[in-house]
Amino acid sequence: MGTRYGFAGSVAEIGRAVKAREAKMVARLRELVEAESPSGDKRAVDGAARMVARWCRKMGGKVVVHRQKEFGDLLEVRFGAHAKGVKPILVLGHLDTVWAKGTLKAMPWRERGGRIYGPGVYDMKAGVVMALGAIASLLELGALGVPVTLLLVSEEEMGSPVSRRVTEKIAKRCRAVFVMEPGQGARGAYKTARKGVGSYKLEVRGVAAHSGVDFARGHSAVVELARLLVKVAGMTDVRRGMTFNPGVVGGGTQSNVVAAEAWADVDVRIVKARDAARVEKLLRGLKCEDKACKLTVTGGMNRPPMERSAGTAALFRRARKIAAEMGFELQEAATGGGSDGNFTAALGVPTLDGMGAVGDGAHAAHEHVVRRSLVERAALLAVMIAQA
């Protein structure tokens, strides 16, 4: 059956088509989860990408692989006729996980009590499989409302150092972005706002000395860093949504040596893009009290905030209306975590995030998805695409 652009087929029809694919979706999810793909293992992530690419080719997708040297390759797949003047929908996700190879031994795939467990199942391999299920169902019905580009990156969990450029380039050509990260909370709320994320490093160089023989000659980098971290902690403004967290610190060599070096990694979160300049000014303006010590500040904002724009709000209203027709209430939420949706939203492209599975335990040993959510949310995604 040919594709019917502008198709506004019934929610029930699309829901039945997705439901019929449930067993295949779960089988593919197991294959993908058991293809462990930690961010730093290029070979492993590439293996997962090849697996998904095979599935996409069988669906008639046009596969484009963006080769990478250090990280895994990026997978772009185009479905439908990408005609000039017709802006596609971008369905965005990632194939990498935070889990090291071999984690399956301690966290094997298993189904229990309506839940599916396994490393990366929630964040976000279920979202990948749901996207494929939704697109396949629409192709089967001839109901792909607009052309769709599926982009799966390889290093999102590491801050998307190589994929950001590709993501932004593709997103600029799209009418909207649907991010298949997991939903928020027990009810799987869609995410309409995310905090921006920054990563800074403070490095202090002091003067080493023997703590017993030449204590007065020393200038402790550790002590100086401690003073600085008190100042950094004081920069937090919870009401403004701006937080500074010195999460990792180190320094010194021995307890009987006045430390010559000390360092701290500081995580920064902001709600508004305008606060990025304020963060820079505050951290770059830090000074050592001990003039014999020297401070170096490196790093910066990695992800701009995803602010709740009018375009994103309109997408959510449409999704909520469709969900109500499907028989459930869809909620929205803001979150402090970042995703690649931060990049696309900052470009001004309407972006709806958290469209993946309902579950819990991202980056934790109890990571799982609620099985019934796979069909429910994949059907919602399919209708959103069909009626775009």
BAZA-295712 format. One line per field, with one value per residue (C-alpha): residue in three letters; x, y, z. Coordinates in steps of 0.25 Angstrom, whole numbers, plus 5000, padded with zeros to 4 digits. Example, Ala and Ser with C-alpha at 12.3 -4.5 7.8 and 13.67 -1.06 7.14 Angstrom:
// BAZA-295712
code (ALA, SER)
c1 (5049, 5055)
c2 (4982, 4996)
c3 (5031, 5029)
This chain:
// BAZA-295712
code (MET, GLY, THR, ARG, TYR, GLY, PHE, ALA, GLY, SER, VAL, ALA, GLU, ILE, GLY, ARG, ALA, VAL, LYS, ALA, ARG, GLU, ALA, LYS, MET, VAL, ALA, ARG, LEU, ARG, GLU, LEU, VAL, GLU, ALA, GLU, SER, PRO, SER, GLY, ASP, LYS, ARG, ALA, VAL, ASP, GLY, ALA, ALA, ARG, MET, VAL, ALA, ARG, TRP, CYS, ARG, LYS, MET, GLY, GLY, LYS, VAL, VAL, VAL, HIS, ARG, GLN, LYS, GLU, PHE, GLY, ASP, LEU, LEU, GLU, VAL, ARG, PHE, GLY, ALA, HIS, ALA, LYS, GLY, VAL, LYS, PRO, ILE, LEU, VAL, LEU, GLY, HIS, LEU, ASP, THR, VAL, TRP, ALA, LYS, GLY, THR, LEU, LYS, ALA, MET, PRO, TRP, ARG, GLU, ARG, GLY, GLY, ARG, ILE, TYR, GLY, PRO, GLY, VAL, TYR, ASP, MET, LYS, ALA, GLY, VAL, VAL, MET, ALA, LEU, GLY, ALA, ILE, ALA, SER, LEU, LEU, GLU, LEU, GLY, ALA, LEU, GLY, VAL, PRO, VAL, THR, LEU, LEU, LEU, VAL, SER, GLU, GLU, GLU, MET, GLY, SER, PRO, VAL, SER, ARG, ARG, VAL, THR, GLU, LYS, ILE, ALA, LYS, ARG, CYS, ARG, ALA, VAL, PHE, VAL, MET, GLU, PRO, GLY, GLN, GLY, ALA, ARG, GLY, ALA, TYR, LYS, THR, ALA, ARG, LYS, GLY, VAL, GLY, SER, TYR, LYS, LEU, GLU, VAL, ARG, GLY, VAL, ALA, ALA, HIS, SER, GLY, VAL, ASP, PHE, ALA, ARG, GLY, HIS, SER, ALA, VAL, VAL, GLU, LEU, ALA, ARG, LEU, LEU, VAL, LYS, VAL, ALA, GLY, MET, THR, ASP, VAL, ARG, ARG, GLY, MET, THR, PHE, ASN, PRO, GLY, VAL, VAL, GLY, GLY, GLY, THR, GLN, SER, ASN, VAL, VAL, ALA, ALA, GLU, ALA, TRP, ALA, ASP, VAL, ASP, VAL, ARG, ILE, VAL, LYS, ALA, ARG, ASP, ALA, ALA, ARG, VAL, GLU, LYS, LEU, LEU, ARG, GLY, LEU, LYS, CYS, GLU, ASP, LYS, ALA, CYS, LYS, LEU, THR, VAL, THR, GLY, GLY, MET, ASN, ARG, PRO, PRO, MET, GLU, ARG, SER, ALA, GLY, THR, ALA, ALA, LEU, PHE, ARG, ARG, ALA, ARG, LYS, ILE, ALA, ALA, GLU, MET, GLY, PHE, GLU, LEU, GLN, GLU, ALA, ALA, THR, GLY, GLY, GLY, SER, ASP, GLY, ASN, PHE, THR, ALA, ALA, LEU, GLY, VAL, PRO, THR, LEU, ASP, GLY, MET, GLY, ALA, VAL, GLY, ASP, GLY, ALA, HIS, ALA, ALA, HIS, GLU, HIS, VAL, VAL, ARG, ARG, SER, LEU, VAL, GLU, ARG, ALA, ALA, LEU, LEU, ALA, VAL, MET, ILE, ALA, GLN, ALA)
c1 (5000, 5005, 5009, 4997, 5003, 4994, 4987, 4979, 4975, 4968, 4976, 4970, 4975, 4989, 4988, 4984, 4995, 5006, 4999, 5001, 5016, 5018, 5024, 5034, 5037, 5040, 5049, 5057, 5058, 5065, 5074, 5078, 5080, 5088, 5097, 5104, 5109, 5116, 5119, 5135, 5135, 5134, 5134, 5122, 5114, 5117, 5111, 5098, 5097, 5099, 5088, 5078, 5083, 5079, 5065, 5064, 5068, 5057, 5047, 5051, 5059, 5071, 5083, 5094, 5106, 5114, 5127, 5135, 5149, 5149, 5134, 5124, 5118, 5105, 5093, 5084, 5072, 5062, 5048, 5037, 5040, 5049, 5044, 5049, 5040, 5035, 5041, 5043, 5041, 5054, 5053, 5065, 5072, 5085, 5090, 5101, 5099, 5107, 5108, 5122, 5123, 5120, 5109, 5099, 5105, 5100, 5088, 5083, 5071, 5058, 5043, 5036, 5023, 5020, 5034, 5046, 5060, 5074, 5086, 5081, 5067, 5061, 5072, 5069, 5069, 5054, 5052, 5060, 5051, 5038, 5042, 5044, 5031, 5024, 5030, 5028, 5013, 5011, 5018, 5010, 4997, 5003, 5001, 5014, 5009, 5022, 5036, 5044, 5058, 5063, 5076, 5083, 5096, 5107, 5113, 5101, 5104, 5118, 5112, 5111, 5125, 5125, 5110, 5105, 5109, 5102, 5090, 5089, 5091, 5080, 5070, 5071, 5064, 5053, 5039, 5040, 5048, 5043, 5053, 5052, 5058, 5050, 5038, 5039, 5035, 5025, 5015, 5025, 5023, 5027, 5039, 5036, 5048, 5062, 5073, 5086, 5098, 5112, 5125, 5137, 5150, 5157, 5172, 5181, 5196, 5203, 5217, 5221, 5229, 5232, 5220, 5230, 5243, 5239, 5224, 5225, 5231, 5219, 5206, 5195, 5188, 5178, 5175, 5173, 5164, 5156, 5154, 5150, 5140, 5133, 5131, 5126, 5116, 5111, 5108, 5097, 5083, 5072, 5061, 5068, 5070, 5085, 5093, 5108, 5113, 5127, 5125, 5139, 5152, 5166, 5180, 5193, 5203, 5205, 5200, 5214, 5215, 5209, 5201, 5206, 5194, 5179, 5167, 5152, 5141, 5129, 5115, 5107, 5092, 5084, 5069, 5071, 5081, 5084, 5090, 5101, 5109, 5106, 5113, 5125, 5127, 5126, 5135, 5145, 5145, 5150, 5163, 5173, 5174, 5188, 5196, 5206, 5195, 5190, 5176, 5173, 5158, 5155, 5142, 5129, 5114, 5113, 5098, 5089, 5076, 5064, 5054, 5039, 5036, 5023, 5026, 5029, 5016, 5008, 5014, 5011, 4996, 4994, 5001, 4992, 4980, 4983, 4987, 4973, 4967, 4975, 4970, 4981, 4986, 4999, 5006, 5018, 5030, 5043, 5056, 5070, 5076, 5081, 5079, 5082, 5068, 5075, 5083, 5071, 5062, 5073, 5072, 5058, 5052, 5040, 5045, 5037, 5046, 5043, 5035, 5041, 5038, 5032, 5040, 5051, 5066, 5073, 5088, 5084, 5084, 5069, 5067, 5055, 5043, 5028, 5025, 5011, 5017, 5025, 5012, 5004, 5015, 5020, 5005, 5005, 5018, 5012, 4999, 5008, 5016, 5003, 4996, 5008)
c2 (5000, 5014, 5024, 5034, 5047, 5055, 5041, 5043, 5029, 5024, 5023, 5009, 5005, 5009, 5003, 4990, 4990, 4993, 4982, 4972, 4974, 4973, 4959, 4964, 4976, 4969, 4959, 4970, 4977, 4964, 4963, 4978, 4977, 4965, 4972, 4980, 4993, 5002, 5016, 5014, 5001, 5005, 4990, 4987, 4999, 4997, 4983, 4988, 4998, 4988, 4980, 4991, 4995, 4981, 4982, 4996, 4991, 4980, 4991, 4998, 5009, 5016, 5014, 5025, 5021, 5033, 5026, 5030, 5027, 5027, 5025, 5016, 5020, 5028, 5022, 5030, 5024, 5030, 5025, 5030, 5039, 5051, 5060, 5075, 5084, 5073, 5074, 5061, 5057, 5053, 5042, 5042, 5032, 5026, 5012, 5013, 5009, 5012, 4997, 4990, 4978, 4965, 4972, 4962, 4952, 4959, 4966, 4956, 4958, 4954, 4956, 4956, 4962, 4970, 4976, 4973, 4975, 4976, 4986, 4997, 4992, 5005, 5015, 5014, 5001, 5000, 5014, 5009, 4997, 5005, 5015, 5003, 4997, 5010, 5013, 4998, 4999, 5012, 5006, 4994, 5002, 5012, 5023, 5029, 5043, 5050, 5045, 5041, 5041, 5032, 5036, 5027, 5032, 5025, 5033, 5040, 5035, 5042, 5056, 5053, 5059, 5055, 5053, 5067, 5073, 5062, 5063, 5078, 5078, 5068, 5074, 5088, 5081, 5075, 5080, 5074, 5064, 5052, 5047, 5033, 5034, 5028, 5035, 5042, 5035, 5024, 5029, 5032, 5047, 5053, 5063, 5077, 5083, 5079, 5086, 5090, 5083, 5088, 5081, 5089, 5085, 5093, 5090, 5097, 5097, 5100, 5098, 5085, 5083, 5073, 5075, 5073, 5079, 5091, 5093, 5108, 5107, 5099, 5105, 5094, 5092, 5084, 5094, 5105, 5096, 5094, 5109, 5110, 5099, 5106, 5118, 5109, 5102, 5116, 5119, 5110, 5117, 5106, 5116, 5120, 5105, 5107, 5097, 5094, 5081, 5078, 5063, 5057, 5063, 5059, 5064, 5062, 5050, 5047, 5051, 5056, 5065, 5079, 5076, 5083, 5079, 5077, 5077, 5076, 5072, 5081, 5078, 5090, 5090, 5102, 5104, 5117, 5118, 5132, 5127, 5120, 5134, 5135, 5122, 5125, 5138, 5132, 5120, 5128, 5139, 5130, 5134, 5127, 5134, 5128, 5136, 5125, 5116, 5116, 5113, 5108, 5106, 5098, 5092, 5098, 5096, 5083, 5083, 5096, 5095, 5090, 5101, 5099, 5106, 5109, 5098, 5088, 5091, 5090, 5076, 5072, 5076, 5068, 5056, 5057, 5058, 5045, 5038, 5042, 5036, 5023, 5022, 5028, 5041, 5046, 5056, 5065, 5068, 5076, 5069, 5072, 5062, 5065, 5058, 5060, 5067, 5079, 5081, 5081, 5089, 5100, 5101, 5105, 5092, 5087, 5076, 5066, 5057, 5044, 5037, 5024, 5013, 5014, 5008, 5011, 5009, 5016, 5014, 5005, 4990, 4989, 4995, 4991, 4994, 4992, 4982, 4988, 5002, 4997, 4996, 5007, 5017, 5012, 5014, 5028, 5031, 5025, 5033, 5046, 5043, 5039, 5052, 5061)
c3 (5000, 4997, 5007, 5010, 5014, 5023, 5027, 5040, 5041, 5054, 5067, 5068, 5055, 5058, 5072, 5066, 5057, 5067, 5077, 5066, 5066, 5081, 5081, 5071, 5078, 5091, 5083, 5077, 5090, 5096, 5084, 5086, 5101, 5100, 5090, 5101, 5096, 5106, 5101, 5101, 5093, 5079, 5074, 5083, 5079, 5065, 5066, 5072, 5061, 5050, 5057, 5056, 5042, 5037, 5043, 5037, 5023, 5024, 5027, 5014, 5021, 5014, 5024, 5025, 5034, 5039, 5042, 5054, 5058, 5073, 5077, 5071, 5057, 5056, 5050, 5041, 5034, 5025, 5024, 5014, 5002, 5006, 4996, 4995, 5003, 5012, 5025, 5032, 5047, 5054, 5063, 5072, 5081, 5085, 5085, 5096, 5110, 5123, 5126, 5124, 5115, 5124, 5132, 5126, 5136, 5148, 5141, 5131, 5122, 5130, 5130, 5144, 5148, 5135, 5136, 5127, 5133, 5127, 5125, 5116, 5114, 5120, 5116, 5105, 5096, 5099, 5092, 5080, 5078, 5081, 5070, 5060, 5064, 5062, 5048, 5043, 5047, 5039, 5027, 5028, 5028, 5017, 5028, 5029, 5031, 5028, 5024, 5036, 5040, 5051, 5057, 5067, 5073, 5080, 5091, 5097, 5111, 5110, 5106, 5090, 5087, 5072, 5069, 5074, 5060, 5052, 5061, 5060, 5045, 5043, 5053, 5046, 5034, 5042, 5046, 5060, 5068, 5076, 5086, 5090, 5104, 5115, 5121, 5134, 5147, 5150, 5140, 5129, 5127, 5114, 5117, 5112, 5119, 5123, 5130, 5123, 5127, 5129, 5133, 5139, 5145, 5156, 5157, 5168, 5168, 5181, 5186, 5192, 5205, 5216, 5226, 5238, 5234, 5224, 5227, 5226, 5212, 5207, 5201, 5201, 5188, 5196, 5206, 5195, 5187, 5200, 5201, 5186, 5188, 5199, 5189, 5178, 5187, 5191, 5176, 5176, 5175, 5176, 5173, 5160, 5157, 5156, 5164, 5165, 5170, 5173, 5171, 5170, 5177, 5178, 5181, 5189, 5190, 5204, 5217, 5221, 5209, 5207, 5195, 5182, 5174, 5176, 5166, 5166, 5155, 5157, 5150, 5147, 5144, 5139, 5135, 5126, 5114, 5119, 5132, 5124, 5123, 5138, 5141, 5133, 5140, 5154, 5151, 5143, 5153, 5165, 5171, 5181, 5195, 5196, 5185, 5184, 5179, 5164, 5160, 5146, 5141, 5129, 5123, 5120, 5117, 5110, 5107, 5106, 5114, 5107, 5111, 5109, 5096, 5090, 5079, 5089, 5098, 5085, 5082, 5096, 5096, 5083, 5090, 5102, 5094, 5086, 5099, 5105, 5092, 5095, 5109, 5118, 5124, 5119, 5128, 5125, 5134, 5135, 5138, 5143, 5134, 5120, 5106, 5092, 5092, 5099, 5086, 5076, 5085, 5086, 5071, 5072, 5067, 5074, 5083, 5091, 5100, 5109, 5098, 5101, 5111, 5125, 5136, 5146, 5149, 5139, 5142, 5153, 5156, 5156, 5142, 5136, 5127, 5128, 5117, 5114, 5112, 5100, 5092, 5098, 5096, 5082, 5078, 5083, 5075, 5063, 5063, 5066, 5053, 5045, 5049, 5048)
